[in-house]
Amino acid sequence: MKIAERSGSVVHVEATDPSLHGVIVNGTAVVREPGFIGTDFDLNVTPYVKFGQENEIIVIGGASRHTVKDVSLNFYEKRVYP
């Protein structure tokens, strides 16, 4: 997906169980904090997004099967970042 330059980029992931670890954005793993419990999470991926170019985002988890309910990439302007 091509992305126009913005101030902040956040990947939001929702799953059916809490065992997903994070995402890989253009070859760089971005994981949520250890010990976090929950079926959804947000990760700041701004430093790894290639603005104006193709980007690859992969959800990562453990060895078992996972059901991902939703994945979204959200953009925020300056001073509006969550």
C-alpha positions, 0 to 999 in steps of 0.5 A, spaced: 500 500 500 502 507 498 502 512 504 502 519 503 506 522 508 503 524 515 505 526 522 504 519 525 502 512 523 499 507 528 497 499 526 491 497 530 490 489 531 484 486 533 484 478 534 480 473 538 485 471 543 491 475 546 497 471 543 499 475 537 505 479 539 506 485 534 507 486 526 513 486 521 513 493 517 517 493 511 522 488 515 522 491 522 519 487 527 514 492 532 512 488 538 507 490 544 510 491 551 511 484 554 506 482 559 500 486 555 494 482 556 488 483 551 486 481 544 487 488 541 493 493 541 495 499 537 503 500 535 506 506 533 510 504 526 511 511 524 519 510 523 518 504 519 513 506 514 516 508 507 511 514 505 509 515 498 512 507 497 509 500 497 509 498 504 508 491 507 505 489 514 505 482 517 501 480 523 506 476 528 504 471 533 506 464 537 506 457 534 498 456 534 493 458 529 490 465 530 484 469 528 485 476 526 478 480 526 481 487 524 487 490 522 488 497 520 493 502 519 491 509 521 494 516 520 494 522 525 496 529 523 501 533 528 498 534 535 492 529 534 496 523 535 492 518 540 
